[in-house]
Each structure stands twice: as structure tokens, then as C-alpha cells.
Amino acid sequence: MQQDMNGRVALITGAGAGIGRATARQMAARGARVGVNDLKDELVNAVVEEIRAEGGSAFAVVWNVSTREGMTEAVRAAYEECGRFDVLVNNAAWVRYQAVLEIAPETVERMLDIGFKAVIWGIQAATEVMDPERGGAIVNVASTAALRSAASSVVYSGIKAGILGITRAAAAELGARRIRVNAVCPSAVPTEGTQRNRNVERDAARVARTPLGRLGVVEDIARGIAFLASDEAGFITAQALTIDGGITFTNI
């Protein structure tokens, strides 16, 4: 594994499982010191120990990032732990799919708090602690649902599309501080959180429509995030990298 993130400090929100966990492991393998954020101590500590067992550097950041105060404290904790802050991955989300007539106010509020507002607060908090000379990188996890939506996803698709707008606007404003802001748009990949919305028939249909002929895995997404956070992407900002095996923009 290339060590292109040596000395960097990265915070990944929602890193107790799924894409967040894979991203934390990927960045640690590349030499970064990784702050693992999630709500549950047991999930966070398990990922931290996993990274350390693989020879990487990680520390726990157990904060609720659905509020401005919580996100600010999470970023500040990572900064104070390491004395610098270089990379933020806004990955945390809470998702419920509901038909239009079934959308509940509490669903909207919780999805907005964790999946949309937290992105804004994270960018704000990271900007405050990133060195203006050294700069940094922020990667926001959107979705192919921001580009091509399905039924029962009004709230989810709206939030993910909004993240792309946030990404472009933040990139425009923060470039002068040498902060790059990008997004990834993953297609549905098997994770602990997506199990309830998957079945064999649906997976088979998705594979049949994917040019690369398989479902993605969390490591596919994590590698894309790590690339955007690394110096290899040093002249890339305001972009949305679609990681989907080609399914979104083809018709086979």
C-alpha cells in the first residue's frame, strides 16, 4: 500500500461500519492518523483496534455529529489529539425510504440533521482548524441518488443532491485557503445499513445493468475517497466522483 498520507490527520464521521469503516482503514493504511467517529463506543473502539492491529494509527472520537456543537467538538477533539487537522470525510447519515404520502416530519428532521446539516457544520469546523498555508481536503459522501433517483427517495435524493451543491459552493469559497472540497457518489453497496433494502433478485438485476458486471464493495468507495483526500488529487476540487461500475450513465 502506498504511504501517500503520512503525517496527515483525518476524521471520518460515521466510521463505525460500512463505507466509513472501510475509509478509516484505507486512510490508515496510507499512513494517515485517523479519528474514527461514531455514536457507539463499541463500534468505534472495534475499528480503532482493527486499524492498530494492522499497523495503522487511529483514535476514538465518540461524538454525536448531528448538531453543530457535536460536530465542532468532534473536529476539535481530532485537532487537539494530534496538533493538526488535514482531512474531513463527511460520511455520517441516517436513512429511511418513504413514499411521498408517508413521509413523516421526524424522518425529515433526523435525515437533515445527520446527513445534510452535519456536512455544513463539518466544513465550518474543519475550516477553522485547518492550517491556511498547508490547506486540507474535505470529501462529502453523496450518492448516485443525487443524479438518478428512484421512488420512495424524495428526502434521501434531495439531501444527496444538496450535498453536491454544498460541495461546489464550499470549494469556490475555500480554495483561497488551499482547502479542496469534493464529493463521491457511490451506488448502493452491501453494508450493514443497506441489508434491509436488498434482496437476491434486486442485486441480480443491478448486476445485469452494471457495465462492470458486479456490485460495488465498500473498499471501492473508500479508495475513491482516499484518492480525493490525497496529494494525487491536488488540483481537483468542486467535483463529484461517481463510483458505480458505470450503472448511472449507461443503459445496458
Salt bridges, closest charged atoms under 4 A:
ASP4 OD2 - ARG30 NH1 2.87
GLU49 OE2 - ARG52 NH1 3.46
GLU50 OE2 - ARG21 NH2 2.52
GLU50 OE2 - ARG25 NH1 3.71
GLU54 OE2 - ARG25 NH2 2.51
GLU81 OE2 - ARG33 NH2 3.15
ASP86 OD2 - ARG84 NE 2.85
ASP86 OD1 - ARG134 NE 3.35
ASP113 OD1 - LYS117 NZ 3.19
ASP203 OD2 - ARG198 NH2 2.54
ASP220 OD2 - ARG214 NH1 2.91
ASP220 OD1 - ARG223 NH2 2.95
ASP231 OD2 - ARG8 NH2 2.61
GLU232 OE1 - ARG30 NH1 3.86
